[in-house]
Amino acid sequence: MFIGSQSTSTLMDIFRIGMVEVIRACGLPAEVRFNTENASILAKGSDMTNRIDQMRIFFEPKPGITQEILEQALAATRINGRVKLDQEQNIAKITLPPFEWRHLTMLNAIDTLVEHFCVRSLRSLTWELEVVSYVDSHFNINVLIEEMKRQKASDLHLRAGNRPYLRVDNDLIPMADQPVLTAEDMRKLVLQLGGPQEMRMLETERETSFQYHAAGIGYLRCSGYMKQGAMALAIRLIPEAPLPFKALNIPDVVASVCNKHRGLFLVCGITGSGKSTTLAAMIDYINETRHCHIITIEDPIEYVYTDKKSIISQRQVGRDTHSFANALRGALREDPDVILVGEMRDTETIRAGLSAAETGHLVFSTLHTTTAVDTINRMISYFPQAERDLIRQEIAYTLQGVVCQRLLKRIGGGRIPAVEILLGGKPIVRDAILEGDLDKLYGIIEVDSDMRSFDQYAVELYQKGLVTKEEAISACSNEEGFQRIISGIKSSEGRKILK
C-alpha cells in the first residue's frame, strides 16, 4: 500500500493517515512499517486502535551530525525518548515512549527534529506501508457459523478491515461482539474452510467458490475474492436437507411440474431470491416420489441429496466437469430422467438445455431475470437474429413453466416468497411464443387460474396478513396494479383474452 504526503504533512500526519488506511483495508496490525527515501517508521502495539506501545523513527542524518547534537535536540523537545546514531551505517534512530492516539499531536516536535537533521526533506514524498504482523484475533469459523444459525442468517460476510456481518431478513447486521478481521485472520479462515487447494486458487485466480460442511448445521457455499489485496469471503448457509414445499409457501401448481417427464422448467429471480431452495425442494420431491436417475450440474454444489426412490449424481463444474454445456451434452449419454443445470449463463448451455428437454428429459435450471416474460425474452436474445425463430419454436414446445421469485419480509420475522408463475404446454401460451407476441403473456398470466402475476400474488400475501401493504407493493410491477387487483379489475389485455 502506498500513500503520498503533501508539503505540509508532518510525520505524525503520515502515521495517522497511513494507520487508518491499513486498518480499513487489512485489519489491525501488531507491527507496521512506513518506508520512504532516507527514512522509515516502525510501530508496534497489541491494540493500535488505542495505543502505540513502541514507535521508532529511522532517518539518514546530514553530514557532520553527532550523537551529542541529536541528544541535545531530543532533550529540547521535552519528550522522554532515546536517540542513537549508528555512524557505520549512517542511520539515526529515535525511540519514542508509549502513547495514546489522543497524544499524537504532542509528538510534532519530533517531526521538527527529524526534518531539521535529515539529509533531505521528508515533505511531499511517497510512503510504502508494510504490515509486518497482525494481531491474532483467534477467529474460529465454526463459532461464527453457529452464531449464523442461531440468528437465522442467510449469509455471512468476512472481510479484512471490518467486523463479520450477517444478513438477517435481507438486512446486513454487524457482529458487534466480534473484533475486526485482519488479512492474516482471513488467510486462516480460508484455510479452515477450503484448505491449501482453495487458498492457491484464490491467490492465483483472485476468486473461487467451494463448499464446506458444518456437521449438524448445514452446508456453506463459500465465495472467496480479493479486496484491496486482502482476502474476503461471502458465505451462504444451506440446510443439510432441502426444505419441503409446504415450508416454502409456494403454490402446489409448481410442485405438479415435478410429475412431468419431459420439458424445461425455469426458476428465476435476482441473487438471493431463493431460486436454489425452490429447485432443491423440487428435486427432493422427485427423489421421494419417483424412480429416476437425477443428474445435477452445479457451480458449486449447494444442497447435498441422499438417494431415496431415485438415484442422484451431483457434478461440480471445475471439479467433475469443465463446463455446464459439456456436462449437459455428456448427461444425455448417462441415462438421466431429470437434469438440473445450476445456471443457464451462455448460448451453448441454453442450446444444450433445450436439446435435452426436446429429447425427452425433464430439465430444471435458473436465470437471473426479474419476470417470467423477461425470462423468455432473455433466452431468445442470447442467439443471433437468424436463429431466433428456431429457438422461439423450441421454447414454445418444450417450456413447462417459469417461476420468478422475490423474497419479502414476513410479519413477525423471516421472509416469504412472492412468485410469478407462467405455465407452458397450453396452446394459448405456445402460440404467443411462436408468434413472438410475448406481451400477450402478461394478460394470459392474469386470467389463468393456475398462473399468477407478481401483482396478484402480492395481493394474496397482503390479504392473508403475511406481509405489510408496503412490502406487498414493493413486489408489484407498480402500485396502480396492486390497487387495481384489490378492486377486482382485470387489465385491458386480460379483458381481451376473456372475450
ZAMARGU-4260 file (C-alpha; in steps of 0.2 Angstrom, whole numbers, plus 5000, padded with zeros to 4 digits):
<rodrens>
0) 5000/5000/5000 | 5006/5017/4996 | 5001/5035/5002 | 5008/5052/4996 | 5012/5066/5008
5) 5010/5084/5005 | 5021/5099/5008 | 5013/5102/5025 | 5011/5084/5030 | 5021/5080/5046
10) 5027/5063/5051 | 5013/5061/5063 | 5001/5066/5049 | 5008/5052/5038 | 5007/5040/5053
15) 4989/5044/5057 | 4983/5043/5039 | 4993/5028/5035 | 4986/5018/5050 | 4968/5022/5046
20) 4971/5016/5028 | 4980/5000/5034 | 4966/4996/5047 | 4952/4999/5034 | 4960/4988/5021
25) 4969/4975/5030 | 4963/4975/5048 | 4973/4979/5064 | 4991/4976/5063 | 5003/4971/5078
30) 5018/4979/5069 | 5018/4990/5054 | 5032/4999/5044 | 5032/5015/5034 | 5046/5017/5021
35) 5052/5031/5010 | 5068/5038/5004 | 5081/5041/5018 | 5068/5037/5032 | 5056/5024/5040
40) 5044/5022/5054 | 5041/5006/5064 | 5027/5005/5076 | 5021/4991/5087 | 5006/4988/5098
45) 4994/4975/5105 | 4979/4986/5101 | 4985/5000/5090 | 4967/5007/5088 | 4970/5015/5106
50) 4988/5014/5110 | 5005/5013/5102 | 5017/5003/5113 | 5033/5007/5103 | 5037/5019/5089
55) 5055/5020/5081 | 5059/5033/5068 | 5075/5029/5057 | 5082/5043/5046 | 5099/5047/5037
60) 5107/5062/5045 | 5115/5076/5037 | 5135/5076/5036 | 5143/5081/5052 | 5129/5077/5064
65) 5135/5069/5080 | 5127/5059/5094 | 5128/5073/5106 | 5119/5085/5094 | 5105/5073/5092
70) 5103/5070/5111 | 5103/5089/5114 | 5089/5092/5101 | 5079/5077/5108 | 5081/5084/5126
75) 5074/5101/5120 | 5058/5093/5114 | 5054/5088/5132 | 5049/5071/5125 | 5055/5056/5135
80) 5063/5047/5121 | 5080/5040/5116 | 5091/5043/5101 | 5106/5033/5094 | 5117/5037/5079
85) 5125/5022/5070 | 5140/5030/5062 | 5145/5015/5052 | 5128/5014/5043 | 5124/5032/5045
90) 5107/5030/5052 | 5099/5039/5067 | 5086/5030/5077 | 5074/5039/5088 | 5064/5028/5100
95) 5048/5036/5107 | 5039/5031/5124 | 5022/5023/5123 | 5007/5035/5119 | 4989/5035/5115
100) 4982/5042/5099 | 4975/5057/5108 | 4993/5062/5112 | 4999/5061/5094 | 4999/5080/5091
105) 5011/5082/5106 | 5024/5072/5096 | 5025/5085/5082 | 5042/5092/5090 | 5049/5075/5084
110) 5044/5079/5066 | 5053/5096/5068 | 5069/5087/5074 | 5069/5074/5060 | 5065/5087/5047
115) 5080/5098/5053 | 5093/5085/5054 | 5088/5073/5040 | 5099/5073/5024 | 5084/5079/5014
120) 5066/5085/5017 | 5053/5072/5021 | 5039/5083/5014 | 5029/5078/4998 | 5036/5060/4997
125) 5028/5043/4993 | 5027/5031/5008 | 5026/5012/5007 | 5016/5004/5021 | 5020/4986/5025
130) 5011/4976/5039 | 5025/4965/5047 | 5012/4956/5058 | 4994/4956/5063 | 4985/4955/5080
135) 4980/4937/5082 | 4961/4938/5085 | 4959/4919/5087 | 4944/4918/5075 | 4935/4901/5074
140) 4924/4899/5058 | 4913/4886/5067 | 4909/4898/5081 | 4904/4911/5068 | 4893/4898/5059
145) 4884/4893/5075 | 4880/4911/5078 | 4874/4912/5060 | 4862/4898/5063 | 4856/4905/5079
150) 4852/4922/5072 | 4844/4913/5056 | 4856/4922/5045 | 4856/4918/5026 | 4874/4925/5023
155) 4890/4929/5032 | 4902/4942/5026 | 4920/4941/5031 | 4932/4955/5025 | 4949/4961/5032
160) 4947/4978/5040 | 4930/4975/5046 | 4919/4965/5059 | 4910/4950/5052 | 4892/4954/5045
165) 4877/4944/5045 | 4862/4945/5033 | 4846/4943/5043 | 4830/4945/5034 | 4839/4954/5019
170) 4847/4967/5031 | 4866/4967/5034 | 4870/4967/5053 | 4887/4969/5060 | 4893/4956/5074
175) 4897/4970/5086 | 4904/4957/5099 | 4917/4951/5087 | 4934/4960/5084 | 4939/4967/5067
180) 4946/4954/5055 | 4964/4956/5049 | 4972/4950/5032 | 4980/4936/5042 | 4963/4931/5050
185) 4956/4930/5033 | 4970/4918/5027 | 4967/4907/5042 | 4948/4907/5039 | 4951/4902/5020
190) 4962/4888/5026 | 4949/4882/5039 | 4936/4882/5026 | 4944/4876/5010 | 4962/4871/5014
195) 4978/4874/5004 | 4970/4870/4987 | 4956/4884/4988 | 4970/4895/4996 | 4980/4893/4980
200) 4965/4895/4969 | 4961/4911/4977 | 4978/4918/4976 | 4980/4914/4958 | 4963/4916/4950
205) 4958/4930/4963 | 4941/4922/4966 | 4935/4905/4970 | 4919/4895/4975 | 4918/4880/4986
210) 4908/4870/4999 | 4911/4867/5017 | 4900/4855/5028 | 4897/4861/5046 | 4890/4845/5053
215) 4874/4847/5061 | 4871/4864/5055 | 4872/4864/5036 | 4882/4866/5020 | 4891/4883/5017
220) 4893/4890/4999 | 4909/4900/5001 | 4914/4913/4988 | 4931/4920/4990 | 4938/4935/4982
225) 4951/4949/4984 | 4948/4966/4991 | 4962/4979/4991 | 4975/4965/4991 | 4967/4956/5005
230) 4956/4940/5005 | 4937/4941/5008 | 4923/4928/5009 | 4904/4929/5006 | 4897/4913/5014
235) 4879/4907/5012 | 4871/4894/5024 | 4862/4880/5016 | 4852/4867/5026 | 4858/4849/5027
240) 4842/4844/5019 | 4831/4853/5007 | 4815/4861/5013 | 4798/4853/5009 | 4786/4863/4998
245) 4774/4867/5012 | 4788/4876/5021 | 4792/4886/5006 | 4774/4894/5004 | 4774/4891/4985
250) 4758/4886/4976 | 4755/4867/4973 | 4755/4870/4955 | 4774/4872/4955 | 4775/4855/4963
255) 4764/4847/4950 | 4778/4851/4937 | 4788/4838/4946 | 4776/4825/4939 | 4780/4829/4921
260) 4793/4818/4912 | 4800/4830/4899 | 4802/4848/4896 | 4811/4864/4903 | 4806/4872/4919
265) 4815/4888/4925 | 4816/4896/4942 | 4821/4914/4941 | 4825/4929/4951 | 4839/4940/4957
270) 4853/4934/4968 | 4847/4929/4985 | 4829/4927/4980 | 4828/4908/4985 | 4830/4900/4967
275) 4841/4886/4974 | 4830/4882/4988 | 4815/4880/4977 | 4824/4870/4964 | 4831/4859/4979
280) 4813/4856/4985 | 4808/4851/4968 | 4822/4839/4966 | 4819/4831/4983 | 4801/4829/4979
285) 4805/4819/4963 | 4818/4810/4974 | 4804/4804/4986 | 4790/4800/4974 | 4798/4793/4958
290) 4811/4780/4952 | 4823/4791/4942 | 4841/4795/4938 | 4843/4813/4943 | 4859/4822/4937
295) 4864/4839/4944 | 4877/4851/4937 | 4881/4865/4949 | 4895/4878/4952 | 4897/4874/4966
300) 4886/4861/4974 | 4874/4868/4986 | 4861/4856/4993 | 4868/4839/4995 | 4855/4825/4992
305) 4853/4807/4999 | 4846/4794/4987 | 4828/4789/4991 | 4817/4782/4977 | 4829/4790/4965
310) 4847/4790/4962 | 4856/4807/4961 | 4873/4811/4953 | 4879/4828/4958 | 4893/4835/4947
315) 4903/4851/4951 | 4909/4862/4937 | 4928/4864/4938 | 4930/4848/4948 | 4919/4835/4939
320) 4917/4843/4923 | 4924/4858/4913 | 4908/4867/4910 | 4889/4867/4911 | 4887/4864/4892
325) 4900/4850/4892 | 4891/4841/4907 | 4874/4843/4898 | 4880/4835/4882 | 4888/4821/4892
330) 4872/4819/4903 | 4862/4813/4888 | 4873/4798/4887 | 4872/4794/4906 | 4854/4788/4906
335) 4846/4803/4915 | 4827/4806/4918 | 4829/4823/4926 | 4843/4835/4924 | 4847/4851/4935
340) 4858/4864/4927 | 4864/4877/4940 | 4863/4891/4928 | 4860/4895/4910 | 4873/4908/4908
345) 4878/4907/4890 | 4871/4902/4872 | 4880/4885/4872 | 4871/4880/4889 | 4854/4886/4884
350) 4856/4877/4867 | 4861/4860/4876 | 4847/4863/4889 | 4833/4865/4876 | 4840/4850/4866
355) 4839/4839/4882 | 4821/4844/4885 | 4817/4840/4867 | 4824/4823/4868 | 4813/4818/4882
360) 4821/4824/4898 | 4814/4835/4912 | 4827/4849/4914 | 4827/4862/4928 | 4838/4877/4928
365) 4839/4896/4933 | 4841/4913/4925 | 4844/4930/4933 | 4828/4938/4927 | 4815/4948/4936
370) 4799/4942/4927 | 4793/4927/4918 | 4791/4936/4902 | 4808/4943/4903 | 4815/4926/4905
375) 4809/4920/4888 | 4815/4937/4880 | 4832/4934/4889 | 4834/4916/4882 | 4829/4922/4864
380) 4841/4937/4865 | 4856/4926/4868 | 4855/4919/4850 | 4859/4928/4833 | 4844/4935/4824
385) 4845/4921/4811 | 4842/4908/4824 | 4829/4916/4834 | 4814/4909/4825 | 4820/4892/4828
390) 4824/4895/4846 | 4807/4903/4849 | 4799/4887/4842 | 4810/4876/4853 | 4805/4886/4869
395) 4787/4886/4864 | 4786/4867/4863 | 4797/4862/4877 | 4793/4875/4891 | 4784/4868/4905
400) 4784/4884/4915 | 4794/4898/4923 | 4793/4904/4941 | 4801/4920/4946 | 4803/4924/4964
405) 4806/4939/4976 | 4808/4937/4994 | 4798/4949/5006 | 4799/4952/5024 | 4786/4942/5033
410) 4776/4950/5048 | 4783/4943/5064 | 4800/4939/5056 | 4808/4929/5042 | 4805/4930/5024
415) 4792/4923/5012 | 4792/4922/4993 | 4781/4932/4981 | 4781/4922/4965 | 4775/4925/4947
420) 4770/4909/4938 | 4769/4906/4919 | 4765/4888/4914 | 4769/4881/4897 | 4761/4867/4887
425) 4745/4877/4884 | 4740/4881/4866 | 4737/4900/4871 | 4755/4901/4879 | 4763/4891/4865
430) 4755/4902/4851 | 4760/4918/4860 | 4778/4912/4860 | 4778/4906/4842 | 4771/4922/4836
435) 4783/4932/4846 | 4769/4942/4854 | 4777/4940/4872 | 4767/4955/4879 | 4751/4944/4877
440) 4758/4933/4890 | 4755/4946/4904 | 4736/4945/4901 | 4737/4926/4900 | 4745/4925/4917
445) 4732/4937/4924 | 4717/4927/4919 | 4723/4909/4920 | 4718/4901/4937 | 4734/4892/4939
450) 4746/4906/4935 | 4750/4921/4945 | 4757/4938/4942 | 4768/4947/4955 | 4754/4959/4957
455) 4741/4946/4960 | 4752/4936/4972 | 4757/4951/4982 | 4739/4955/4985 | 4736/4937/4991
460) 4750/4938/5003 | 4744/4955/5010 | 4726/4949/5011 | 4732/4934/5021 | 4741/4945/5033
465) 4758/4938/5029 | 4766/4954/5023 | 4763/4973/5026 | 4755/4983/5012 | 4771/4992/5009
470) 4781/4976/5007 | 4767/4969/4996 | 4768/4984/4984 | 4787/4983/4983 | 4785/4966/4974
475) 4772/4973/4962 | 4776/4980/4944 | 4768/4996/4950 | 4757/5002/4964 | 4742/5005/4952
480) 4742/4987/4948 | 4741/4982/4966 | 4726/4994/4969 | 4718/4988/4953 | 4719/4969/4958
485) 4712/4973/4975 | 4697/4981/4967 | 4694/4966/4956 | 4698/4975/4939 | 4706/4965/4925
490) 4719/4973/4914 | 4714/4978/4897 | 4725/4964/4890 | 4716/4952/4902 | 4699/4958/4896
495) 4703/4955/4878 | 4708/4937/4882 | 4692/4934/4891 | 4681/4939/4876
</rodrens>
